[in-house]
Amino acid sequence: MDMAADTPSGHIISRRIDIGRITLNVREKGSGPLMLFFHGITSNSAVFEPLMARLSDRFTTIAVDQRGHGHSDKPEAGYEANDYADDIAGLIRTLDRGPAILVGHSLGARNSVTAAPNTRIWCGRSSQSTLRRTSRPKRWTRWKRG
C-alpha cells in the first residue's frame, strides 16, 4: 500500500492512499470493524468528523475525499457512478481489512449503492438512534464480490 506521509489532525490521521487507478485522501480514527464514509457533491471528508468522533470507539472510521474532491486526485475524466464505485472497491482491496460498512450522503450514497453488488461490504439501514444504542444496525445484508 503506497501512502504519503501521515498527518495527525487531533486524533484523526489524514493520509493519501494510492489504490492503483487514483490516489484518495482519507481521514482515519478508531479501531474495530471497518466503516467508510463518502460525502456528497462539492463536499469533502471533513463533514464526517462529528460522526467519526462518536463511532470510533467501536469502528475503524475512514472518511474519504472522493475523486475530484478535497485532497484526492482530480482527473479530467472518470466521474460516472461506476468510476466512483471502482474507487470504493479499490480502496477496500487496498486497505485489506475485510468487509466494510459503507455510509454515504447524496453522491456518496449513490456511489456506495453502486459499489455494493461488486464489493465485499456490509450494507445496512440504520438511524442515528440505532447507531447510538448498538455496535451495528439491526438489519444487514452481506454482499460478496461476484
C-alpha positions, 0 to 999 in steps of 0.5 A: 500500500503506497501512502504519503506521509501521515498527518495527525489532525487531533486524533484523526490521521489524514493520509493519501492512499494510492489504490492503483487507478487514483490516489484518495485522501482519507481521514482515519480514527478508531479501531474495530470493524471497518466503516467508510464514509463518502460525502456528497457533491462539492463536499469533502471528508471533513463533514464526517468528523462529528460522526467519526468522533462518536463511532470510533470507539467501536469502528475503524472510521475512514472518511474519504475525499472522493475523486475530484474532491478535497485532497484526492486526485482530480482527473479530467475524466472518470466521474460516472457512478461506476468510476466512483464505485471502482474507487470504493472497491479499490480502496477496500482491496487496498486497505485489506481489512475485510468487509466494510460498512459503507455510509454515504450522503447524496453522491456518496450514497449513490456511489456506495449503492453502486459499489455494493453488488461488486464489493465485499461490504456490509450494507445496512439501514440504520438511524442515528438512534440505532447507531447510538444504542448498538455496535451495528444496525439491526438489519444487514445484508452481506454482499460478496464480490461476484 
